[in-house]
Structure formats: structure tokens, C-alpha cells
Amino acid sequence: MKKIVLASNNNHKIKEFKEILTNYEILSLKDIGFEEEIEENGNTFEENAKIKVDAISAFLKKKKEEMIVIADDSGLCCNALDGKPGIHSARYAGDHNNQANRDKLRKDLEGKDKTAYFICCIALKKKDGEVEFFKGTTSGKIIEEEKGDKSFGYDCIFLSDDLGKTFGEATEEEKNSVSHRKRAIEQLKKAL
């Protein structure tokens, strides 16, 4: 089975990739012994995904290991907020606090259009050093009441257009069938 290094230690994200890319062995940063902090200081999802994929490729090159390397950057974009929280989704209200992020977002959207979309941008580092990008989106709207599982980001307040319920209420299978990440991974699969 071919190995793919996913530039992440986010267990939820790794699980999602493993559930969709079943023909590959997905390795996390922990699995390859990468312990540094990658500074995601890009201005777009593409730039941040590229920063991560470049850092891991350089790390593997030093170790003289050759593997497929992918990285994703994803987030929630609200139309009324000019795409915010966007690349700052995980730290919208400060430092990785899901509840604070949701509270800030609902406050910022008071009296405004609630339509939103999740976007996932995957970067694939090819053998020639070139980076190819794959994007997926899924649309919905932000709701006031938190519904379903509250443990992952904005899922419990994102009412999916495709599912008619929040991602927090959806089963993993339901969410994976329409998620932004699934749609980006499907494109990536074709390139692999």
C-alpha cells in the first residue's frame, strides 16, 4: 500500500482522510517524527497548504525518504463578512477555542446574511517539485442554535444545504459524502 504523508496532527482531519483515501496508508506528522511548528503565515488557503507541503517535503528530503506529501488548509467563509473567518477559522476568537470562535462568529453575523461555505484546499507536492492544488467547497448557512456534536469547529452551527441538518447532527458518513474535504480529496484521487 502506497504511503501518503498528510501534513497534520489533527486527529479529526487524519481520520477523515483515512476514511476517504482507503487505498493509501495515511501518515501523520507524528508518524514521520516531525515535531516542529510550521508557521502558516500565508494570506490564502493555497499559500498555507503550500507552506506545509514544502516544509514536510524538505524534512523528508533531509532524511532521504521519498513519499507523497499532501497538506490541506481549510476554513469557513461567510459571505457577509467578506470571506471571514477564512484562513483564521481555527483562531477566529483567539487560540483554538471552538466555543469562543462560534460565539464571535454569531455576534459578527447579527443582522447580516448568514450564508457561508466551507472550503478545503489540498496541496500535492509532485516529484518534480511542482505543487498542484485541489479545491472543494460545501455550502450552507450559520444558525443561532448549536445542534449536534459540538466538539469540532463550526459543525454544530453550520446548516448544510446538501444535508438539511448541521454537520454536528450528521453522521460521519453523511458529512463525508458532501464535505469540502471529500470534494477536494476526490479531485486529488484522480491526480494520484
N, C-alpha and C positions, 0 to 999 in steps of 0.2 A: 504494500500500500504506500503510495506516494505521500511524503510529508509536506505539510504547509506550515510555516511559522506565521501565526497571527500576532501582530504587534500589539498585544494586550494582555493584561492580567485580570480583566473584568470577567468574573465567572459567568455572569448572565450572558454577556456577549459571546464568550467562548462556547457556551452551551448552545446558543442559537446557531453559530457557525457549524458546530458538530452535527446538529440536527438536520441541517440543510446540505452540507457538503459531506455526505456519508461515504463517498468513495475515497476520502483522504483522511490521513491522520493529522489532526489539528494540534499543533504545539503552541503553548503559551510562552510568554517571555520567561516565566519562571522555569518552564520545561527546558529552555536552552541556556539557563543560567544568566540571563540578562537582568541586572539589578539596578541599573542606573535610571535616573528620572529623565524622560525625554521632554524637553520644553516645547510645548505646542504653541508657538508664537506666530503662526500664520494668520492671515486675515480671511481665509476661506476654508471650507471643508477640504478642498483639494490640497491646499498648501499644508494643512495639518496632517492629512493622511500621508503626503509625500515626505514630510519631515520624519514621521515614524518609520516608514518603509525604508528610507535612506539610512537611518540610524541603525536599524536591525541588520540591513544588508552589509553595512560596514563592519558591524560586530561579528557577523558570521564569516566575513572575508578574512578578518584577522585570525579567526580560529580555523581558517582553511576548510570551512564547511560550506557546502553548496546546497541550498534548499530554496523552494519557492517561498517568497516573502510577500505577505499582504498586510495592509493596515486599513482600518476604516476610521472615519471621523463622521459622526452623525449628531443630529440635534433636532430640536423642534423650532419651527419658524412660524411666526404669527404674522398674517398679512397686515393687520392694523398697526403692528409695531415695526414695520419695515424689515421683517425677517428676524427680529429678535425673539427669543434669546439666541437662536442660531448657534454659532460656534462656542458661545458661552453657556450653553444649556445646562451643563453639569454644575457650573459655578455661578448661576444667574444671581443668586442672592448672597453669594459668598463662597464658602468652601464645601462643595459636595453634600449639601443638605437638601434632600428631596422635598421635605415638607416646606422648608423656607422658600425653595425655588417655586413650588406650586402656589404658595401664598402670595409671593411677589408677582407672579405672572397674572393671577386672577385680579389682583389690585390694579396692575398696569393695564388690564383689559376692561376695567369697569367702564360701561357705557360705550364700548367700542365693538367693532366687528370681531367675532370670536373664531372665524375660520383660520385653520392652521394646517400645517403639514409637517410630517417627519421626513427628513432627508438623510440618506446614507451615501457616503462617497467612499468607495473602496479603491485603494491604490495597489497595483500589482507591479512589483519590480521584475522586469524581464531580464533574461541572461545577458542581453546586450547593454544592460544598464538603463534602458529606457523605462519610464513609468507609464503605465496605462491606467485610466480611471474608469470606474463603472458606478453609475448613479441609480438610486431607486428612491421613489417618494411614495408616501401614502397620505391621503387627505382626510380631514375631519374637522372637528371644532372643539374648543375648550369649553367645558361645562363647570358650573359652580360646585356642585356636589361631588365629592370623591366617591367613586364606585369601584368596588372590587379590590384587588390586591394593591396595596399602597407602597410596596417595597421597591418598586423600580420607577424612578424618574417621574415623568408626567403621565404614565399609563392610565392611572385612575381618573384623570380629568380630560383625557383625550378620547372623544367620542368618534369612533371610526366610521367614515362614510360607507366603507365596504361591509362592515360587520353590524352596524346599527347598535353597537354597545361599546363601552370603553375597552381599551386594551387591558385594563386592570380586571375587567369582568371576563375577558376572553380566555379560552384555554390556550395553552402553548401552541397547539396545532392550529387553532383558528388564527391566532396572531401571526404565526409563522407563514400562514398561507397568503397574507396580504401585507406583511410588514415592509417597510422601506428597505430593511436589511435583506430580506428574502428577495426582493426585486433586484437589488444590486448584485446579490450573490448569483442569481440566475444568469445575469449577463456575464459575470466573472466565470461561471462554469463553462460557458461557451468558449471563452478565451483559453481556459486551461486545457 
